[in-house]
């Protein structure tokens, strides 16, 4: 697993919520910022499931390309000192209040380059740097799931590719959870098929 990848809770207008899950537990030699606090899944929550695997060491590093994609952090507020920074934030709040944007879509690129650093420094904008895994090849899978009383439901994303396999066997508790998910999926599929068959019979 690539250690810097996170699965985030999603809320209305918030792509990366407070709750997050790391693909890989941070080791003692990893930086403090890579350690993720424990969280509890609850019903009626939405999560972006982000899985990235590498044939290399699993360490994603910033590339040489300059970061040009950012996202407004709606949970942060700060009174900016620089005029250019205030102009950038005002335009972002008006045009891109919730979704990521690229700097080339801003009206005054020169002013944006001057003001964007203060916005980042105070957490008003979240940068999306270009990360590279130089030691191997990367496979990436992403989907959105709802945590419902009836079970977990995937609402976006493609099916898991066949190359997402492992020879590692899950522990007893994890195996039990996987089996429960598989049973729930089979039950839903059978119910859906029965419903479809009933509709055809009525016709």
TORTORTI-732289 format. One record per residue (C-alpha): residue number from 0; residue in three letters; y, x, z. Coordinates in Angstrom, 1 decimal, decimal comma. Layout:
BEGIN
(node NUM; "Ala"; (Y; X; Z)) ...
END
This chain:
BEGIN
(node 0; "Unk"; (0,0; 0,0; 0,0)) (node 1; "Unk"; (3,6; 1,1; -0,6)) (node 2; "Unk"; (5,0; 1,4; 2,9)) (node 3; "Unk"; (8,6; 0,3; 2,1)) (node 4; "Unk"; (7,6; -3,1; 0,6)) (node 5; "Unk"; (8,3; -6,1; 2,8)) (node 6; "Unk"; (7,2; -9,8; 2,7)) (node 7; "Unk"; (10,2; -11,9; 3,8)) (node 8; "Unk"; (10,7; -15,3; 5,2)) (node 9; "Unk"; (13,0; -17,4; 2,9)) (node 10; "Unk"; (15,5; -20,0; 3,9)) (node 11; "Unk"; (18,1; -22,0; 2,0)) (node 12; "Unk"; (20,6; -19,6; 0,4)) (node 13; "Unk"; (18,7; -16,7; 2,1)) (node 14; "Unk"; (16,2; -14,7; 0,1)) (node 15; "Unk"; (15,4; -12,1; 2,8)) (node 16; "Unk"; (15,2; -13,9; 6,1)) (node 17; "Unk"; (14,9; -12,4; 9,6)) (node 18; "Unk"; (11,1; -12,5; 9,7)) (node 19; "Unk"; (9,4; -9,8; 7,7)) (node 20; "Unk"; (5,9; -8,4; 7,3)) (node 21; "Unk"; (5,1; -4,8; 6,3)) (node 22; "Unk"; (2,2; -4,1; 3,9)) (node 23; "Unk"; (1,4; -1,0; 5,9)) (node 24; "Unk"; (1,9; -0,3; 9,6)) (node 25; "Unk"; (4,4; 2,5; 10,1)) (node 26; "Unk"; (2,9; 5,7; 11,5)) (node 27; "Unk"; (4,5; 8,0; 14,2)) (node 28; "Unk"; (5,9; 10,3; 11,5)) (node 29; "Unk"; (7,6; 7,4; 9,6)) (node 30; "Unk"; (11,4; 6,8; 10,1)) (node 31; "Unk"; (12,4; 4,2; 12,7)) (node 32; "Unk"; (13,8; 1,8; 10,1)) (node 33; "Unk"; (10,4; 1,4; 8,5)) (node 34; "Unk"; (9,0; -0,1; 11,7)) (node 35; "Unk"; (8,9; -3,9; 11,6)) (node 36; "Unk"; (9,0; -6,1; 14,8)) (node 37; "Unk"; (6,2; -8,6; 15,4)) (node 38; "Unk"; (6,8; -12,1; 14,2)) (node 39; "Unk"; (5,0; -15,5; 14,5)) (node 40; "Unk"; (4,3; -17,7; 11,4)) (node 41; "Unk"; (5,2; -21,3; 12,0)) (node 42; "Unk"; (4,8; -24,6; 10,0)) (node 43; "Unk"; (7,4; -25,5; 7,5)) (node 44; "Unk"; (8,3; -21,9; 6,8)) (node 45; "Unk"; (8,6; -20,3; 3,3)) (node 46; "Unk"; (7,6; -16,7; 2,6)) (node 47; "Unk"; (7,9; -14,4; -0,4)) (node 48; "Unk"; (4,6; -12,6; -0,5)) (node 49; "Unk"; (5,2; -9,2; -2,0)) (node 50; "Unk"; (2,2; -6,9; -2,6)) (node 51; "Unk"; (2,7; -3,4; -4,2)) (node 52; "Unk"; (-0,2; -1,0; -4,4)) (node 53; "Unk"; (-0,2; 2,6; -5,6)) (node 54; "Unk"; (-2,9; 5,1; -6,6)) (node 55; "Unk"; (-0,6; 7,8; -5,1)) (node 56; "Unk"; (0,6; 8,4; -1,6)) (node 57; "Unk"; (2,4; 5,0; -1,3)) (node 58; "Unk"; (5,8; 6,5; -0,7)) (node 59; "Unk"; (8,6; 5,0; -2,8)) (node 60; "Unk"; (11,6; 7,2; -3,3)) (node 61; "Unk"; (15,0; 6,6; -4,7)) (node 62; "Unk"; (15,3; 7,6; -8,3)) (node 63; "Unk"; (18,2; 9,3; -10,1)) (node 64; "Unk"; (19,7; 6,1; -11,4)) (node 65; "Unk"; (22,8; 4,8; -9,6)) (node 66; "Unk"; (22,3; 1,5; -7,8)) (node 67; "Unk"; (24,1; -1,3; -9,6)) (node 68; "Unk"; (22,3; -4,5; -8,3)) (node 69; "Unk"; (23,5; -6,0; -5,0)) (node 70; "Unk"; (23,1; -9,2; -3,0)) (node 71; "Unk"; (25,5; -11,0; -0,6)) (node 72; "Unk"; (24,3; -11,0; 3,0)) (node 73; "Unk"; (25,5; -14,5; 4,0)) (node 74; "Unk"; (24,6; -13,9; 7,7)) (node 75; "Unk"; (27,1; -11,0; 8,0)) (node 76; "Unk"; (30,9; -11,3; 8,4)) (node 77; "Unk"; (33,5; -8,6; 8,7)) (node 78; "Unk"; (37,3; -8,2; 8,1)) (node 79; "Unk"; (37,5; -5,6; 5,4)) (node 80; "Unk"; (40,3; -3,0; 5,5)) (node 81; "Unk"; (40,5; -2,0; 1,8)) (node 82; "Unk"; (42,2; -4,3; -0,8)) (node 83; "Unk"; (39,6; -3,4; -3,5)) (node 84; "Unk"; (36,8; -4,3; -1,0)) (node 85; "Unk"; (38,3; -7,7; -0,2)) (node 86; "Unk"; (38,7; -8,4; -4,0)) (node 87; "Unk"; (35,0; -7,5; -4,6)) (node 88; "Unk"; (33,8; -9,7; -1,8)) (node 89; "Unk"; (36,0; -12,6; -2,7)) (node 90; "Unk"; (34,6; -12,5; -6,3)) (node 91; "Unk"; (31,0; -12,2; -5,1)) (node 92; "Unk"; (31,4; -15,1; -2,7)) (node 93; "Unk"; (32,8; -17,3; -5,5)) (node 94; "Unk"; (30,3; -16,3; -8,3)) (node 95; "Unk"; (27,2; -15,0; -6,6)) (node 96; "Unk"; (27,1; -16,3; -3,0)) (node 97; "Unk"; (23,3; -16,3; -2,7)) (node 98; "Unk"; (21,6; -14,5; -5,7)) (node 99; "Unk"; (21,6; -10,8; -6,6)) (node 100; "Unk"; (24,1; -9,7; -9,2)) (node 101; "Unk"; (24,9; -6,5; -11,2)) (node 102; "Unk"; (28,2; -4,7; -11,1)) (node 103; "Unk"; (28,8; -5,1; -14,8)) (node 104; "Unk"; (29,2; -8,8; -14,3)) (node 105; "Unk"; (32,2; -8,3; -12,1)) (node 106; "Unk"; (35,6; -8,8; -13,7)) (node 107; "Unk"; (37,1; -5,4; -12,7)) (node 108; "Unk"; (34,4; -2,8; -12,7)) (node 109; "Unk"; (36,8; 0,1; -11,7)) (node 110; "Unk"; (38,0; -1,8; -8,7)) (node 111; "Unk"; (34,5; -2,9; -7,8)) (node 112; "Unk"; (33,3; 0,8; -7,7)) (node 113; "Unk"; (36,1; 1,5; -5,2)) (node 114; "Unk"; (35,5; -1,4; -2,9)) (node 115; "Unk"; (31,7; -1,9; -2,9)) (node 116; "Unk"; (30,9; 1,0; -0,5)) (node 117; "Unk"; (32,9; -0,6; 2,3)) (node 118; "Unk"; (31,0; -3,9; 1,7)) (node 119; "Unk"; (27,7; -2,1; 1,9)) (node 120; "Unk"; (28,7; 0,0; 5,0)) (node 121; "Unk"; (29,4; -3,2; 7,0)) (node 122; "Unk"; (26,3; -5,0; 5,8)) (node 123; "Unk"; (28,1; -7,6; 3,7)) (node 124; "Unk"; (26,2; -6,5; 0,5)) (node 125; "Unk"; (22,6; -5,4; 0,3)) (node 126; "Unk"; (21,9; -2,8; -2,4)) (node 127; "Unk"; (18,8; -3,0; -4,5)) (node 128; "Unk"; (18,1; 0,7; -5,3)) (node 129; "Unk"; (15,8; 1,9; -8,1)) (node 130; "Unk"; (12,7; 3,2; -6,3)) (node 131; "Unk"; (9,9; 5,3; -7,9)) (node 132; "Unk"; (6,4; 6,3; -6,8)) (node 133; "Unk"; (6,1; 9,7; -8,5)) (node 134; "Unk"; (2,5; 10,5; -7,3)) (node 135; "Unk"; (0,6; 7,6; -9,0)) (node 136; "Unk"; (0,6; 4,3; -10,8)) (node 137; "Unk"; (1,8; 1,1; -9,2)) (node 138; "Unk"; (0,5; -2,5; -9,4)) (node 139; "Unk"; (2,8; -5,2; -8,2)) (node 140; "Unk"; (2,1; -8,9; -7,3)) (node 141; "Unk"; (4,6; -11,5; -6,0)) (node 142; "Unk"; (4,5; -15,2; -5,1)) (node 143; "Unk"; (6,1; -17,8; -2,9)) (node 144; "Unk"; (4,1; -19,7; -0,3)) (node 145; "Unk"; (4,7; -22,7; 1,9)) (node 146; "Unk"; (3,2; -22,9; 5,4)) (node 147; "Unk"; (2,2; -26,6; 5,7)) (node 148; "Unk"; (0,2; -28,6; 8,2)) (node 149; "Unk"; (-2,5; -28,9; 5,6)) (node 150; "Unk"; (-2,6; -25,2; 5,0)) (node 151; "Unk"; (-0,9; -22,5; 3,0)) (node 152; "Unk"; (0,3; -23,6; -0,5)) (node 153; "Unk"; (1,4; -21,1; -3,3)) (node 154; "Unk"; (4,2; -22,7; -5,3)) (node 155; "Unk"; (5,2; -19,8; -7,6)) (node 156; "Unk"; (3,6; -16,7; -9,0)) (node 157; "Unk"; (0,6; -15,8; -11,1)) (node 158; "Unk"; (-3,0; -15,6; -9,9)) (node 159; "Unk"; (-3,9; -12,3; -8,3)) (node 160; "Unk"; (-4,9; -9,8; -11,0)) (node 161; "Unk"; (-8,5; -8,6; -11,2)) (node 162; "Unk"; (-7,5; -5,0; -10,4)) (node 163; "Unk"; (-6,3; -6,0; -6,9)) (node 164; "Unk"; (-9,6; -5,1; -5,3)) (node 165; "Unk"; (-10,7; -2,9; -2,4)) (node 166; "Unk"; (-14,0; -1,7; -1,0)) (node 167; "Unk"; (-12,6; -1,9; 2,6)) (node 168; "Unk"; (-14,3; -4,7; 4,5)) (node 169; "Unk"; (-12,0; -6,9; 6,8)) (node 170; "Unk"; (-12,6; -7,1; 10,5)) (node 171; "Unk"; (-14,2; -10,2; 12,0)) (node 172; "Unk"; (-10,9; -12,0; 12,8)) (node 173; "Unk"; (-9,5; -11,4; 9,3)) (node 174; "Unk"; (-12,7; -12,4; 7,6)) (node 175; "Unk"; (-12,7; -15,7; 9,5)) (node 176; "Unk"; (-9,1; -16,4; 8,4)) (node 177; "Unk"; (-10,0; -15,5; 4,7)) (node 178; "Unk"; (-12,9; -17,9; 4,9)) (node 179; "Unk"; (-10,8; -20,7; 6,3)) (node 180; "Unk"; (-8,3; -20,3; 3,5)) (node 181; "Unk"; (-11,1; -20,3; 0,9)) (node 182; "Unk"; (-12,6; -23,5; 2,5)) (node 183; "Unk"; (-9,2; -25,2; 2,5)) (node 184; "Unk"; (-8,6; -24,3; -1,2)) (node 185; "Unk"; (-12,1; -25,6; -2,1)) (node 186; "Unk"; (-11,4; -28,8; -0,2)) (node 187; "Unk"; (-8,1; -29,3; -2,0)) (node 188; "Unk"; (-9,6; -28,6; -5,4)) (node 189; "Unk"; (-12,4; -31,1; -4,7)) (node 190; "Unk"; (-9,9; -33,8; -3,6)) (node 191; "Unk"; (-7,8; -33,2; -6,7)) (node 192; "Unk"; (-10,8; -33,4; -9,0)) (node 193; "Unk"; (-12,0; -36,7; -7,3)) (node 194; "Unk"; (-8,5; -38,1; -7,7)) (node 195; "Unk"; (-8,5; -37,2; -11,4)) (node 196; "Unk"; (-11,9; -38,7; -11,9)) (node 197; "Unk"; (-10,8; -42,0; -10,2)) (node 198; "Unk"; (-7,8; -42,3; -12,6)) (node 199; "Unk"; (-10,0; -41,8; -15,6)) (node 200; "Unk"; (-12,5; -44,5; -14,3)) (node 201; "Unk"; (-9,6; -47,0; -13,9)) (node 202; "Unk"; (-8,5; -46,5; -17,5)) 
END
